[in-house]
């Protein structure tokens, strides 16, 4: 049974800076339990949060900031929410 009221786990209190490749799709971990942060490894299935990965398609090759605290209002990108935890 999945409890959708369970909050995600804070993976780290700062963003993950990642070089993404144009045209490549990434799966960002929204539950915080993945061992391959900031990307999903399927841990959400066992976490009980009811959360799922968030797909991100890179439109250009560049460095981006994926949210590490899992509190962003702009999934999967960091919006500075970690400053308030």
Phi and psi in radians as a Rosetta constraint file:
Dihedral C 1 N 2 CA 2 C 2 CIRCULARHARMONIC -1.788 0.35
Dihedral N 2 CA 2 C 2 N 3 CIRCULARHARMONIC 2.291 0.35
Dihedral C 2 N 3 CA 3 C 3 CIRCULARHARMONIC -1.812 0.35
Dihedral N 3 CA 3 C 3 N 4 CIRCULARHARMONIC 1.828 0.35
Dihedral C 3 N 4 CA 4 C 4 CIRCULARHARMONIC -1.320 0.35
Dihedral N 4 CA 4 C 4 N 5 CIRCULARHARMONIC -0.006 0.35
Dihedral C 4 N 5 CA 5 C 5 CIRCULARHARMONIC -1.609 0.35
Dihedral N 5 CA 5 C 5 N 6 CIRCULARHARMONIC -0.010 0.35
Dihedral C 5 N 6 CA 6 C 6 CIRCULARHARMONIC -1.397 0.35
Dihedral N 6 CA 6 C 6 N 7 CIRCULARHARMONIC 2.228 0.35
Dihedral C 6 N 7 CA 7 C 7 CIRCULARHARMONIC -1.332 0.35
Dihedral N 7 CA 7 C 7 N 8 CIRCULARHARMONIC 2.644 0.35
Dihedral C 7 N 8 CA 8 C 8 CIRCULARHARMONIC -1.167 0.35
Dihedral N 8 CA 8 C 8 N 9 CIRCULARHARMONIC 2.706 0.35
Dihedral C 8 N 9 CA 9 C 9 CIRCULARHARMONIC -1.457 0.35
Dihedral N 9 CA 9 C 9 N 10 CIRCULARHARMONIC 2.385 0.35
Dihedral C 9 N 10 CA 10 C 10 CIRCULARHARMONIC -1.250 0.35
Dihedral N 10 CA 10 C 10 N 11 CIRCULARHARMONIC 2.042 0.35
Dihedral C 10 N 11 CA 11 C 11 CIRCULARHARMONIC -1.370 0.35
Dihedral N 11 CA 11 C 11 N 12 CIRCULARHARMONIC -0.734 0.35
Dihedral C 11 N 12 CA 12 C 12 CIRCULARHARMONIC -2.800 0.35
Dihedral N 12 CA 12 C 12 N 13 CIRCULARHARMONIC 2.710 0.35
Dihedral C 12 N 13 CA 13 C 13 CIRCULARHARMONIC -1.620 0.35
Dihedral N 13 CA 13 C 13 N 14 CIRCULARHARMONIC 0.572 0.35
Dihedral C 13 N 14 CA 14 C 14 CIRCULARHARMONIC -2.686 0.35
Dihedral N 14 CA 14 C 14 N 15 CIRCULARHARMONIC 2.866 0.35
Dihedral C 14 N 15 CA 15 C 15 CIRCULARHARMONIC -1.273 0.35
Dihedral N 15 CA 15 C 15 N 16 CIRCULARHARMONIC 2.781 0.35
Dihedral C 15 N 16 CA 16 C 16 CIRCULARHARMONIC -1.679 0.35
Dihedral N 16 CA 16 C 16 N 17 CIRCULARHARMONIC 2.017 0.35
Dihedral C 16 N 17 CA 17 C 17 CIRCULARHARMONIC -1.513 0.35
Dihedral N 17 CA 17 C 17 N 18 CIRCULARHARMONIC 2.076 0.35
Dihedral C 17 N 18 CA 18 C 18 CIRCULARHARMONIC -2.313 0.35
Dihedral N 18 CA 18 C 18 N 19 CIRCULARHARMONIC 2.370 0.35
Dihedral C 18 N 19 CA 19 C 19 CIRCULARHARMONIC -1.437 0.35
Dihedral N 19 CA 19 C 19 N 20 CIRCULARHARMONIC 2.009 0.35
Dihedral C 19 N 20 CA 20 C 20 CIRCULARHARMONIC -1.780 0.35
Dihedral N 20 CA 20 C 20 N 21 CIRCULARHARMONIC 2.737 0.35
Dihedral C 20 N 21 CA 21 C 21 CIRCULARHARMONIC -1.924 0.35
Dihedral N 21 CA 21 C 21 N 22 CIRCULARHARMONIC 2.278 0.35
Dihedral C 21 N 22 CA 22 C 22 CIRCULARHARMONIC -0.921 0.35
Dihedral N 22 CA 22 C 22 N 23 CIRCULARHARMONIC 2.315 0.35
Dihedral C 22 N 23 CA 23 C 23 CIRCULARHARMONIC 1.490 0.35
Dihedral N 23 CA 23 C 23 N 24 CIRCULARHARMONIC -0.139 0.35
Dihedral C 23 N 24 CA 24 C 24 CIRCULARHARMONIC -1.611 0.35
Dihedral N 24 CA 24 C 24 N 25 CIRCULARHARMONIC 2.459 0.35
Dihedral C 24 N 25 CA 25 C 25 CIRCULARHARMONIC -1.731 0.35
Dihedral N 25 CA 25 C 25 N 26 CIRCULARHARMONIC 2.408 0.35
Dihedral C 25 N 26 CA 26 C 26 CIRCULARHARMONIC -2.108 0.35
Dihedral N 26 CA 26 C 26 N 27 CIRCULARHARMONIC 2.619 0.35
Dihedral C 26 N 27 CA 27 C 27 CIRCULARHARMONIC -2.017 0.35
Dihedral N 27 CA 27 C 27 N 28 CIRCULARHARMONIC 1.839 0.35
Dihedral C 27 N 28 CA 28 C 28 CIRCULARHARMONIC -1.419 0.35
Dihedral N 28 CA 28 C 28 N 29 CIRCULARHARMONIC 2.348 0.35
Dihedral C 28 N 29 CA 29 C 29 CIRCULARHARMONIC -1.312 0.35
Dihedral N 29 CA 29 C 29 N 30 CIRCULARHARMONIC 2.111 0.35
Dihedral C 29 N 30 CA 30 C 30 CIRCULARHARMONIC -1.736 0.35
Dihedral N 30 CA 30 C 30 N 31 CIRCULARHARMONIC -0.223 0.35
Dihedral C 30 N 31 CA 31 C 31 CIRCULARHARMONIC -1.594 0.35
Dihedral N 31 CA 31 C 31 N 32 CIRCULARHARMONIC -0.400 0.35
Dihedral C 31 N 32 CA 32 C 32 CIRCULARHARMONIC 1.544 0.35
Dihedral N 32 CA 32 C 32 N 33 CIRCULARHARMONIC -0.025 0.35
Dihedral C 32 N 33 CA 33 C 33 CIRCULARHARMONIC -1.675 0.35
Dihedral N 33 CA 33 C 33 N 34 CIRCULARHARMONIC -0.161 0.35
Dihedral C 33 N 34 CA 34 C 34 CIRCULARHARMONIC -1.071 0.35
Dihedral N 34 CA 34 C 34 N 35 CIRCULARHARMONIC 2.482 0.35
Dihedral C 34 N 35 CA 35 C 35 CIRCULARHARMONIC -1.505 0.35
Dihedral N 35 CA 35 C 35 N 36 CIRCULARHARMONIC -0.094 0.35
Dihedral C 35 N 36 CA 36 C 36 CIRCULARHARMONIC -2.029 0.35
Dihedral N 36 CA 36 C 36 N 37 CIRCULARHARMONIC 0.748 0.35
Dihedral C 36 N 37 CA 37 C 37 CIRCULARHARMONIC -0.903 0.35
Dihedral N 37 CA 37 C 37 N 38 CIRCULARHARMONIC 2.497 0.35
Dihedral C 37 N 38 CA 38 C 38 CIRCULARHARMONIC -1.542 0.35
Dihedral N 38 CA 38 C 38 N 39 CIRCULARHARMONIC 0.215 0.35
Dihedral C 38 N 39 CA 39 C 39 CIRCULARHARMONIC -1.734 0.35
Dihedral N 39 CA 39 C 39 N 40 CIRCULARHARMONIC 2.708 0.35
Dihedral C 39 N 40 CA 40 C 40 CIRCULARHARMONIC -1.293 0.35
Dihedral N 40 CA 40 C 40 N 41 CIRCULARHARMONIC 2.397 0.35
Dihedral C 40 N 41 CA 41 C 41 CIRCULARHARMONIC -2.109 0.35
Dihedral N 41 CA 41 C 41 N 42 CIRCULARHARMONIC 0.212 0.35
Dihedral C 41 N 42 CA 42 C 42 CIRCULARHARMONIC 1.576 0.35
Dihedral N 42 CA 42 C 42 N 43 CIRCULARHARMONIC 0.041 0.35
Dihedral C 42 N 43 CA 43 C 43 CIRCULARHARMONIC -1.072 0.35
Dihedral N 43 CA 43 C 43 N 44 CIRCULARHARMONIC -0.388 0.35
Dihedral C 43 N 44 CA 44 C 44 CIRCULARHARMONIC -1.066 0.35
Dihedral N 44 CA 44 C 44 N 45 CIRCULARHARMONIC -0.450 0.35
Dihedral C 44 N 45 CA 45 C 45 CIRCULARHARMONIC -1.125 0.35
Dihedral N 45 CA 45 C 45 N 46 CIRCULARHARMONIC -0.515 0.35
Dihedral C 45 N 46 CA 46 C 46 CIRCULARHARMONIC -1.793 0.35
Dihedral N 46 CA 46 C 46 N 47 CIRCULARHARMONIC -0.179 0.35
Dihedral C 46 N 47 CA 47 C 47 CIRCULARHARMONIC -1.290 0.35
Dihedral N 47 CA 47 C 47 N 48 CIRCULARHARMONIC -0.415 0.35
Dihedral C 47 N 48 CA 48 C 48 CIRCULARHARMONIC 1.375 0.35
Dihedral N 48 CA 48 C 48 N 49 CIRCULARHARMONIC 0.140 0.35
Dihedral C 48 N 49 CA 49 C 49 CIRCULARHARMONIC -1.476 0.35
Dihedral N 49 CA 49 C 49 N 50 CIRCULARHARMONIC -0.397 0.35
Dihedral C 49 N 50 CA 50 C 50 CIRCULARHARMONIC 1.406 0.35
Dihedral N 50 CA 50 C 50 N 51 CIRCULARHARMONIC 0.035 0.35
Dihedral C 50 N 51 CA 51 C 51 CIRCULARHARMONIC -1.447 0.35
Dihedral N 51 CA 51 C 51 N 52 CIRCULARHARMONIC 2.703 0.35
Dihedral C 51 N 52 CA 52 C 52 CIRCULARHARMONIC -2.248 0.35
Dihedral N 52 CA 52 C 52 N 53 CIRCULARHARMONIC 2.887 0.35
Dihedral C 52 N 53 CA 53 C 53 CIRCULARHARMONIC -1.144 0.35
Dihedral N 53 CA 53 C 53 N 54 CIRCULARHARMONIC 2.744 0.35
Dihedral C 53 N 54 CA 54 C 54 CIRCULARHARMONIC -1.986 0.35
Dihedral N 54 CA 54 C 54 N 55 CIRCULARHARMONIC 2.195 0.35
Dihedral C 54 N 55 CA 55 C 55 CIRCULARHARMONIC -1.388 0.35
Dihedral N 55 CA 55 C 55 N 56 CIRCULARHARMONIC 2.462 0.35
Dihedral C 55 N 56 CA 56 C 56 CIRCULARHARMONIC -2.361 0.35
Dihedral N 56 CA 56 C 56 N 57 CIRCULARHARMONIC 2.122 0.35
Dihedral C 56 N 57 CA 57 C 57 CIRCULARHARMONIC -1.811 0.35
Dihedral N 57 CA 57 C 57 N 58 CIRCULARHARMONIC 2.053 0.35
Dihedral C 57 N 58 CA 58 C 58 CIRCULARHARMONIC -1.298 0.35
Dihedral N 58 CA 58 C 58 N 59 CIRCULARHARMONIC 2.180 0.35
Dihedral C 58 N 59 CA 59 C 59 CIRCULARHARMONIC -1.571 0.35
Dihedral N 59 CA 59 C 59 N 60 CIRCULARHARMONIC -0.291 0.35
Dihedral C 59 N 60 CA 60 C 60 CIRCULARHARMONIC -2.652 0.35
Dihedral N 60 CA 60 C 60 N 61 CIRCULARHARMONIC 2.775 0.35
Dihedral C 60 N 61 CA 61 C 61 CIRCULARHARMONIC -1.396 0.35
Dihedral N 61 CA 61 C 61 N 62 CIRCULARHARMONIC 2.094 0.35
Dihedral C 61 N 62 CA 62 C 62 CIRCULARHARMONIC -2.954 0.35
Dihedral N 62 CA 62 C 62 N 63 CIRCULARHARMONIC 3.010 0.35
Dihedral C 62 N 63 CA 63 C 63 CIRCULARHARMONIC -1.604 0.35
Dihedral N 63 CA 63 C 63 N 64 CIRCULARHARMONIC 2.252 0.35
Dihedral C 63 N 64 CA 64 C 64 CIRCULARHARMONIC -2.217 0.35
Dihedral N 64 CA 64 C 64 N 65 CIRCULARHARMONIC 2.854 0.35
Dihedral C 64 N 65 CA 65 C 65 CIRCULARHARMONIC -1.941 0.35
Dihedral N 65 CA 65 C 65 N 66 CIRCULARHARMONIC 1.784 0.35
Dihedral C 65 N 66 CA 66 C 66 CIRCULARHARMONIC -1.427 0.35
Dihedral N 66 CA 66 C 66 N 67 CIRCULARHARMONIC 2.426 0.35
Dihedral C 66 N 67 CA 67 C 67 CIRCULARHARMONIC -1.062 0.35
Dihedral N 67 CA 67 C 67 N 68 CIRCULARHARMONIC 2.330 0.35
Dihedral C 67 N 68 CA 68 C 68 CIRCULARHARMONIC -1.822 0.35
Dihedral N 68 CA 68 C 68 N 69 CIRCULARHARMONIC -0.421 0.35
Dihedral C 68 N 69 CA 69 C 69 CIRCULARHARMONIC -1.501 0.35
Dihedral N 69 CA 69 C 69 N 70 CIRCULARHARMONIC -0.267 0.35
Dihedral C 69 N 70 CA 70 C 70 CIRCULARHARMONIC 1.203 0.35
Dihedral N 70 CA 70 C 70 N 71 CIRCULARHARMONIC 0.331 0.35
Dihedral C 70 N 71 CA 71 C 71 CIRCULARHARMONIC -1.910 0.35
Dihedral N 71 CA 71 C 71 N 72 CIRCULARHARMONIC 0.052 0.35
Dihedral C 71 N 72 CA 72 C 72 CIRCULARHARMONIC -1.027 0.35
Dihedral N 72 CA 72 C 72 N 73 CIRCULARHARMONIC 2.608 0.35
Dihedral C 72 N 73 CA 73 C 73 CIRCULARHARMONIC -1.711 0.35
Dihedral N 73 CA 73 C 73 N 74 CIRCULARHARMONIC 0.101 0.35
Dihedral C 73 N 74 CA 74 C 74 CIRCULARHARMONIC -2.293 0.35
Dihedral N 74 CA 74 C 74 N 75 CIRCULARHARMONIC 0.901 0.35
Dihedral C 74 N 75 CA 75 C 75 CIRCULARHARMONIC -0.924 0.35
Dihedral N 75 CA 75 C 75 N 76 CIRCULARHARMONIC 2.370 0.35
Dihedral C 75 N 76 CA 76 C 76 CIRCULARHARMONIC -1.697 0.35
Dihedral N 76 CA 76 C 76 N 77 CIRCULARHARMONIC 0.167 0.35
Dihedral C 76 N 77 CA 77 C 77 CIRCULARHARMONIC -1.494 0.35
Dihedral N 77 CA 77 C 77 N 78 CIRCULARHARMONIC 2.611 0.35
Dihedral C 77 N 78 CA 78 C 78 CIRCULARHARMONIC -1.184 0.35
Dihedral N 78 CA 78 C 78 N 79 CIRCULARHARMONIC 2.349 0.35
Dihedral C 78 N 79 CA 79 C 79 CIRCULARHARMONIC -2.120 0.35
Dihedral N 79 CA 79 C 79 N 80 CIRCULARHARMONIC 0.216 0.35
Dihedral C 79 N 80 CA 80 C 80 CIRCULARHARMONIC 1.547 0.35
Dihedral N 80 CA 80 C 80 N 81 CIRCULARHARMONIC 0.080 0.35
Dihedral C 80 N 81 CA 81 C 81 CIRCULARHARMONIC -1.018 0.35
Dihedral N 81 CA 81 C 81 N 82 CIRCULARHARMONIC -0.465 0.35
Dihedral C 81 N 82 CA 82 C 82 CIRCULARHARMONIC -1.088 0.35
Dihedral N 82 CA 82 C 82 N 83 CIRCULARHARMONIC -0.355 0.35
Dihedral C 82 N 83 CA 83 C 83 CIRCULARHARMONIC -1.229 0.35
Dihedral N 83 CA 83 C 83 N 84 CIRCULARHARMONIC -0.266 0.35
Dihedral C 83 N 84 CA 84 C 84 CIRCULARHARMONIC -1.850 0.35
Dihedral N 84 CA 84 C 84 N 85 CIRCULARHARMONIC 0.180 0.35
